[in-house]
Amino acid sequence: MRLNPFKKEHDPFAASRYDGVFKGVRVRERKKPWVLRHRWAWIGLIIIGLLAGVAGYGWYRFNKFKGDVTDKVIEVTEPPAEDAPFNVLLIGSDSRDGLTDAEKEDLAADDVAADGSAIEGERADTLIVAHIDPGTNEITMVQFPRDLYVPIASGGKAKINSALEKGGNNMINTVEDLTGIKINNYVKVNIAGFRDIVDAIDGVKLCITEAIPFDEATGLEITEEELPLVPFDGDRALRFVRSRSFATGDFARIQNQQRFLSAAVNKVLSLGTLINLGRINSLVDAVGKNLKVDSELADPRDLLALGKRFRAFDPEKYEAYTVPNLGISENEAGSVVLPDLATMEVMFEAIRNNESPAEADNAPDIDPSTVSVRVYNGTFEDGVAKEAQQELLQAISLGGKTVSTIDPTNADKIDYKRSVIRYNPDADNIETKLKLMEAAIPDIPFRKGGTLGSEDFSIIVGKDGFSAETVIQITAIELPPPGQVPAECR
């Protein structure tokens, strides 16, 4: 066996060649330098040196970075212990800082509003509370519609995006008052920053299954030929996440933003980004120019500690939600989104308790309009069926949708002493429908079969009356599976 793989079989200059010729004469062999006799150790030293150089450069970058991004005026609640859950307020500001006049025009982000008035200050174009649990590696994102009509910490009621006009602290206080959640970190990026960050990670690909016609407001357009796996550079990504030219307007925009954010997070945390020094360099430059964070993240060691909390981030445990609301309305503030305060309380209580909001409600994930119901009067008293139907519709109002009802009528007889609900066991998805109805009407018995018509449920109101309870349903936004290309995009 060769003990030294670097030694030649026949060395003409080896001292052993002269054994027996100069007996008694001591020949001194010249030793090789230490680094040549321990080649593997030398290679290790090179690697360590490179890492030390990168670490030193990284420390320099972080020190430069912290000076660029820290906003020492921002006041947040002191972060908890390293492994404890914490909350980050993420703000996408509509500030045009960093954009040239030509870029503002090209990106439909000029300084003039639709009514011709000048746009001054900044508002929250995107507003998200991220609840992060390092112990379980779970992240819960809750996004607020920017037109959500709520009390503002500085006084009065207005659209929540306007709270940023009076500074980051006003926005933090508004969100804390509304949700009961303490904000531990604050991160704000402007329009130019979002564009540059996407470009810094070499863009993002997103699965889009339907073409998007030209949007005059943002310049966004996605053609049939580009479907289904569509590439987005910074400019196009900005157009996409700001566009509201969809059937459901701002609600579709929120879903698009969450899907894009999920894909971007996966891209940033991918091996291709983490080992690409040039990409990280570009990312730090983009962030440093257009990002603001609270003073708790001012020191590189704080950033490192925050990074450690993401060390085992699992995209499979990423949940995204829209703040519960009652849909669009009009008031003195213009077109607004009204908050669903009862459902919001359930959602944010779950987050405060470090639970999944989707598991904290009392209703299954179902579109209530797929449930057909007819209410029957089983008494001598006029109007009880109509009143019961109105109470049911108020109890089941989920995302602006409710059950499908047929005009109330009289039952097969009018001497029912007790109210009863009959259901069709052969109806589609009846088990899930039954769970929804039982959540709304917990005090009346349900009986299989014997519906009085073709409806899924026949509610027969007896002499003991009818009552319904408000149904709480919290449904997560559907996100593409991390690391996988959806079937329609393969």
C-alpha positions in Angstrom: 0.0 0.0 0.0 1.3 3.5 -0.9 1.2 5.5 2.3 1.9 8.8 0.6 0.0 9.4 -2.7 2.3 12.4 -3.5 5.6 10.4 -3.3 7.1 9.1 -6.6 7.9 5.4 -7.0 11.6 6.0 -7.9 13.2 9.1 -6.7 16.7 9.4 -8.2 17.7 11.9 -5.5 16.5 10.0 -2.5 19.1 9.4 0.2 18.2 5.7 0.3 19.7 5.3 -3.2 23.2 5.4 -1.7 22.6 3.0 1.2 25.7 0.7 1.4 27.9 3.1 -0.5 28.6 5.5 2.2 28.2 3.3 5.3 28.7 5.2 8.5 28.3 8.6 6.8 25.2 10.4 7.9 23.4 12.0 5.0 21.0 14.8 6.0 17.8 14.9 4.1 16.4 18.3 3.5 12.8 18.5 4.7 10.0 20.0 2.6 8.2 23.1 3.9 5.4 22.3 6.4 2.7 23.5 4.0 3.9 21.1 1.3 4.0 18.1 3.7 0.5 18.9 4.9 -1.3 19.7 1.6 -4.8 19.1 2.9 -4.2 21.4 5.8 -2.9 24.1 3.4 -6.1 23.7 1.3 -8.1 24.1 4.5 -6.2 27.3 5.3 -7.0 28.7 1.9 -10.7 28.0 2.4 -10.7 29.6 5.8 -8.9 32.6 4.4 -11.5 33.1 1.7 -14.3 32.8 4.2 -12.6 35.3 6.5 -12.3 37.7 3.5 -15.9 37.2 2.6 -16.9 37.7 6.3 -14.8 40.9 6.5 -16.4 42.2 3.3 -19.8 41.2 4.6 -19.2 43.1 7.9 -18.2 46.2 5.9 -21.3 45.8 3.7 -23.6 45.4 6.8 -22.1 48.5 8.5 -22.6 50.5 5.3 -26.1 49.0 4.9 -27.3 49.8 8.4 -26.4 53.4 8.0 -28.5 53.6 4.8 -31.6 51.9 6.1 -32.0 52.6 9.8 -34.8 55.0 10.8 -34.1 55.7 14.4 -37.3 57.6 14.9 -39.4 54.5 14.5 -40.7 53.1 17.8 -41.4 49.4 18.1 -42.0 47.0 20.9 -38.8 45.3 22.0 -38.3 42.0 20.2 -38.9 38.9 22.4 -36.4 36.1 23.1 -34.6 34.6 20.1 -36.9 31.6 19.7 -40.2 33.4 20.6 -42.7 34.4 17.9 -42.5 38.0 16.8 -44.3 40.4 14.4 -43.0 42.5 11.5 -44.9 45.3 9.8 -44.1 45.3 6.1 -45.0 48.4 4.2 -44.8 49.0 0.4 -44.8 52.8 0.2 -46.1 54.7 -2.8 -43.2 57.2 -2.5 -41.7 58.0 -5.8 -38.3 58.6 -4.4 -35.6 57.1 -6.5 -37.5 57.3 -9.8 -36.7 59.7 -12.6 -39.5 61.7 -14.3 -39.3 59.3 -17.3 -39.5 56.2 -15.0 -42.5 57.7 -13.1 -44.3 58.2 -16.4 -43.3 54.8 -17.8 -44.4 53.0 -14.6 -47.7 55.0 -14.3 -46.3 56.4 -11.0 -46.2 60.1 -11.7 -46.9 62.7 -9.1 -50.4 63.6 -10.3 -53.5 61.8 -9.1 -56.4 60.8 -11.5 -58.3 64.0 -10.6 -55.3 66.1 -11.5 -54.2 67.0 -8.0 -50.6 66.7 -6.9 -49.6 63.6 -5.0 -47.7 64.6 -1.9 -46.2 62.6 1.0 -46.6 58.9 1.0 -49.2 56.3 1.6 -49.1 52.5 2.2 -49.6 50.9 -1.2 -49.1 47.5 0.5 -49.5 46.8 4.2 -48.8 43.4 5.8 -48.3 42.1 9.3 -46.0 39.1 9.2 -46.2 36.8 12.3 -43.1 34.6 12.5 -42.6 31.7 14.8 -38.9 30.5 14.8 -39.8 27.5 17.0 -42.1 26.0 14.4 -40.7 27.8 11.3 -44.2 29.1 10.5 -44.9 32.4 8.9 -48.4 34.0 8.8 -48.9 37.0 6.5 -52.0 39.2 6.9 -52.5 41.9 4.3 -54.7 44.9 4.7 -56.8 46.4 1.8 -55.3 49.8 1.4 -58.9 51.4 1.4 -59.8 49.6 4.7 -61.8 52.3 6.7 -60.6 52.2 10.3 -59.8 54.5 13.2 -56.4 56.3 12.7 -54.1 56.6 15.7 -53.6 60.3 15.1 -57.3 60.9 15.2 -60.5 60.3 13.2 -61.4 57.5 10.7 -59.9 57.2 7.3 -58.5 54.7 4.8 -55.7 52.8 6.6 -53.1 53.6 3.9 -53.3 57.3 4.8 -51.9 56.6 8.3 -48.4 56.7 6.7 -48.8 60.3 5.8 -48.1 61.2 9.4 -45.1 58.8 9.7 -44.2 55.3 10.5 -45.1 55.5 14.2 -48.6 56.6 13.3 -48.9 53.6 11.0 -47.6 51.2 13.7 -49.9 52.6 16.3 -52.9 52.4 14.0 -52.2 48.7 13.2 -51.5 47.9 16.9 -54.8 49.6 18.0 -56.8 47.8 15.3 -55.3 44.3 15.8 -54.1 44.1 19.4 -50.8 42.8 18.0 -47.5 44.4 19.1 -45.1 45.3 16.3 -41.5 44.2 17.0 -39.9 45.2 13.7 -40.8 47.7 10.9 -39.7 47.4 7.3 -40.7 49.9 4.6 -39.7 49.8 0.9 -40.7 52.4 -1.8 -41.6 51.9 -5.5 -38.0 52.1 -6.8 -36.8 49.7 -4.1 -39.3 47.1 -5.0 -38.3 47.3 -8.6 -34.6 47.2 -7.9 -34.9 44.3 -5.4 -36.7 42.1 -8.0 -34.0 43.0 -10.5 -31.3 42.2 -8.0 -32.5 38.6 -7.7 -32.6 38.3 -11.5 -36.4 38.4 -11.6 -39.1 36.0 -10.6 -41.2 33.5 -12.6 -44.9 33.2 -11.7 -47.6 30.9 -12.9 -50.3 32.9 -14.7 -53.1 30.9 -16.3 -55.1 33.7 -18.0 -54.0 36.5 -20.2 -54.2 40.0 -18.7 -55.4 42.7 -21.1 -53.5 46.0 -21.2 -54.1 48.1 -18.1 -53.9 51.8 -18.9 -53.3 52.7 -15.2 -50.1 50.7 -14.8 -49.1 49.6 -18.3 -49.4 45.9 -17.4 -50.1 43.4 -20.1 -49.6 39.6 -20.3 -50.4 37.9 -23.6 -51.6 34.4 -24.3 -48.3 33.6 -25.9 -46.4 34.2 -22.6 -48.6 31.8 -20.5 -48.4 30.0 -18.3 -44.9 30.5 -16.6 -44.4 34.2 -17.0 -41.1 35.9 -16.2 -41.2 39.3 -14.3 -38.3 41.8 -14.2 -38.5 44.7 -11.8 -40.5 47.0 -14.0 -43.1 44.4 -14.9 -43.3 43.1 -11.4 -44.1 46.6 -10.1 -46.9 46.9 -12.7 -48.3 43.5 -11.7 -48.5 44.1 -8.0 -49.9 47.6 -8.4 -52.6 46.8 -10.9 -56.2 46.7 -9.9 -57.7 46.1 -13.3 -59.3 42.8 -12.2 -62.9 41.8 -11.6 -62.5 42.0 -7.8 -60.1 45.1 -7.9 -58.0 45.5 -4.8 -58.9 42.1 -3.5 -57.4 40.4 -6.6 -54.4 42.7 -6.3 -53.8 41.5 -2.7 -53.9 37.9 -3.9 -51.4 38.7 -6.7 -49.1 40.5 -4.3 -49.1 37.5 -1.9 -48.4 35.0 -4.7 -45.6 37.2 -6.0 -44.2 37.7 -2.5 -44.2 34.0 -1.9 -42.3 33.3 -5.1 -39.9 36.1 -4.4 -39.1 34.8 -0.9 -38.5 31.3 -2.3 -36.1 32.9 -4.9 -34.2 34.9 -2.3 -33.7 31.9 0.0 -32.8 29.6 -2.9 -29.3 28.2 -3.1 -28.8 30.1 -6.4 -29.1 33.4 -4.6 -27.3 32.5 -1.4 -24.1 31.4 -3.1 -24.2 34.2 -5.7 -22.0 37.0 -4.3 -22.8 39.4 -7.2 -26.6 38.8 -6.7 -26.3 39.4 -2.9 -24.2 42.5 -3.6 -27.0 43.8 -5.9 -29.6 42.9 -3.4 -27.9 44.8 -0.6 -27.4 47.9 -2.8 -31.0 47.9 -3.9 -32.2 47.5 -0.3 -29.8 50.1 1.1 -31.1 52.8 -1.3 -34.8 52.3 -0.8 -35.5 50.5 2.5 -36.1 51.8 6.0 -36.1 49.6 9.2 -36.6 50.3 12.9 -33.6 51.0 15.2 -33.9 47.5 16.6 -32.3 46.3 13.3 -29.6 49.0 13.3 -26.7 46.8 14.3 -25.3 44.1 12.0 -25.6 41.7 15.0 -29.3 42.5 15.2 -29.6 41.7 11.5 -27.7 38.5 12.1 -29.9 37.6 15.0 -33.0 38.2 12.8 -31.4 36.1 10.1 -31.0 33.2 12.5 -34.7 33.2 13.1 -35.1 32.4 9.5 -32.4 29.7 9.5 -34.9 26.9 9.1 -37.6 28.7 7.2 -40.0 26.2 5.6 -42.0 27.6 2.7 -44.5 24.8 3.2 -45.5 26.5 6.5 -46.2 29.9 4.9 -49.9 31.1 5.2 -51.3 34.3 3.7 -54.6 36.0 4.5 -56.6 39.2 3.6 -57.9 41.1 6.6 -61.6 40.1 6.9 -63.9 42.7 5.5 -67.5 43.4 4.4 -66.7 44.5 0.9 -66.7 47.9 -0.8 -68.9 50.8 0.3 -69.1 54.6 -0.1 -68.8 57.3 2.5 -67.2 60.7 3.1 -63.8 59.2 2.3 -64.9 57.9 -1.1 -64.8 54.3 -2.1 -63.8 52.3 1.0 -63.6 48.7 2.3 -65.5 48.1 5.5 -63.8 45.9 8.1 -65.5 42.8 9.4 -64.7 43.5 13.1 -66.1 40.2 14.5 -64.0 38.0 12.1 -61.0 40.3 12.6 -61.1 39.7 16.3 -61.1 35.9 15.8 -58.2 36.1 13.3 -55.9 38.3 15.4 -56.7 36.5 18.6 -55.5 33.4 16.9 -52.3 35.1 15.8 -51.8 36.5 19.3 -52.1 32.9 20.6 -49.7 31.7 17.9 -52.4 29.7 16.1 -53.4 29.3 12.5 -56.3 31.7 11.7 -57.9 29.1 9.3 -58.2 26.7 12.2 -59.7 29.2 14.6 -63.0 29.9 12.9 -66.2 28.0 13.2 -67.0 27.2 9.6 -65.6 25.0 6.8 -63.9 26.5 3.7 -66.9 26.6 1.4 -68.5 29.1 -0.9 -71.8 29.7 0.8 -73.6 30.5 -2.5 -73.3 26.8 -3.4 -75.8 26.0 -0.5 -79.5 26.2 -1.4 -82.0 26.9 1.4 -85.7 27.5 1.6 -87.5 28.6 4.8 -91.0 27.4 5.5 -93.6 28.8 7.9 -94.9 26.0 10.1 -97.1 28.2 12.3 -100.3 30.3 12.1 -98.3 33.5 12.5 -97.6 35.5 9.3 -94.1 36.6 8.3 -92.0 34.3 10.5 -90.4 32.5 7.5 -89.4 35.8 5.9 -87.9 37.1 9.2 -86.0 33.8 9.7 -84.6 34.0 6.2 -83.3 37.6 6.8 -81.7 36.5 10.0 -80.0 33.5 8.3 -78.7 35.8 5.5 -77.2 38.2 8.1 -75.6 35.3 10.0 -73.9 33.8 6.9 -72.1 36.7 5.1 -68.7 35.5 4.1 -66.6 37.7 1.8 -69.8 39.4 0.5 -71.4 36.0 -0.2 -74.3 34.2 1.4 -76.5 31.1 0.9 -78.8 30.9 -2.1 -82.3 31.2 -0.9 -85.7 30.5 -2.5 -88.7 32.7 -1.6 -90.2 31.7 1.8 -93.5 29.8 1.7 -95.8 27.8 4.0 -94.9 24.4 5.2 -96.9 21.2 4.6 -98.7 21.9 7.8 -99.0 24.9 10.2 -98.9 23.2 13.6 -95.2 22.6 14.1 -94.4 23.0 17.8 -90.7 22.9 17.3 -88.5 24.2 14.4 -86.6 21.6 12.4 -84.2 21.5 9.5 -84.2 18.7 6.9 -81.4 18.2 4.5 -80.9 16.2 1.3 -78.1 13.6 2.0 -77.6 13.1 -1.7 -76.7 16.8 -2.5 -73.2 17.6 -3.7 -70.7 18.2 -0.9 -73.5 17.8 1.6 -71.1 17.0 4.6 -69.3 20.4 4.2 -72.6 22.2 3.6 -74.0 20.7 6.7 -71.1 21.9 8.8 -71.7 25.5 7.6 -75.4 25.3 8.4 -74.8 23.8 11.8 -72.4 26.6 12.6 -75.1 29.2 11.7 -78.0 27.4 13.4 -76.7 25.5 16.4 -79.9 25.3 18.4 -82.3 23.6 15.9 -82.0 19.8 15.1 -81.0 18.7 11.6 -82.7 15.6 10.2 -81.6 13.6 7.2 -84.0 13.4 4.3 -87.5 14.7 3.8 -86.8 18.1 2.3 -89.9 19.8 1.1 -88.5 20.8 -2.2 -85.4 20.5 -4.4 -83.2 22.6 -2.1 -80.3 21.3 0.0 -81.9 22.4 3.3 -85.6 23.0 4.3 -85.9 25.2 7.4 -89.3 24.7 8.9 -90.0 27.4 11.6 -92.2 26.1 14.4 -93.9 27.8 17.4 -90.6 27.8 19.4 -89.2 30.3 16.8 -85.8 30.6 15.0 -82.4 32.0 15.8 -79.1 32.1 14.0 -75.5 33.0 15.0 -72.9 34.8 13.0 -70.6 32.4 11.1 -66.9 33.1 11.2 -64.9 31.8 8.2 -61.3 32.6 7.7 -59.7 31.2 4.5 -56.1 31.4 3.5 -55.0 32.7 0.1 -54.1 29.9 -2.2 -50.4 30.0 -2.9 -48.3 28.0 -5.4 -46.5 25.1 -3.7 -42.9 26.1 -3.0 -40.3 24.6 -5.2 -42.9 23.1 -7.5 -44.2 24.2 -10.9 -48.0 23.9 -10.9 -49.3 21.3 -13.3 -50.7 23.9 -15.8 -47.2 25.5 -15.9 -45.2 22.3 -16.5 
